[in-house]
Amino acid sequence: METEKMEQLYREIASIINHMIPEEWKNLYLYAEVREGYVSVFFYYYPLKSDTPVNSLEITDRFSIDDNYFSDLDHQLYNTFRKLSDEFRFQKQQIWTNLTLTLSYKGVFKIKYDYEDISQISPVEKKEKWKKKYLIPMNEK
């Protein structure tokens, strides 16, 4: 059940991401995990004229962006995913453990929620598994 609050949070997420990426892009893949005492969010995007994804953690190294500005946006993104998780609780919906959000420059927005307990899997293992699923081109799988 999508609520007006959820729709608002989805728009807020897209807006924050748009402000974080300092170049034109075509597709974005984001992973978020929220559970008690833990939040992890990272994304990769494909620049408009490239087939090589850019890790969100590399943006400040690649571009001349104020670290404090980017850090503020990053915190906003984390907090927005916390709010999204809280909204699920408030609506008494099944609480997701992680999600994958895909977004295109044309505005196509999709979220795949996952409910599997992944708390015992290392962050590195989760990230590698996710990258393999979402970032490796089909002809390399």
Secondary structure, DSSP 4 states (H G I P E B T S, - for coil): ---HHHHHHHHHHHHHHHHH--S-EEEEEEEEEEETTEEEEEEEEEETT-SS-EEGGGHHHHS---HHHHHHHHHHHHHHHHHHHHHHHHTTPPPPSEEEEEEETT--EEEEEE-S--TTS-HHHHHHHHHHHHTS-GGG-
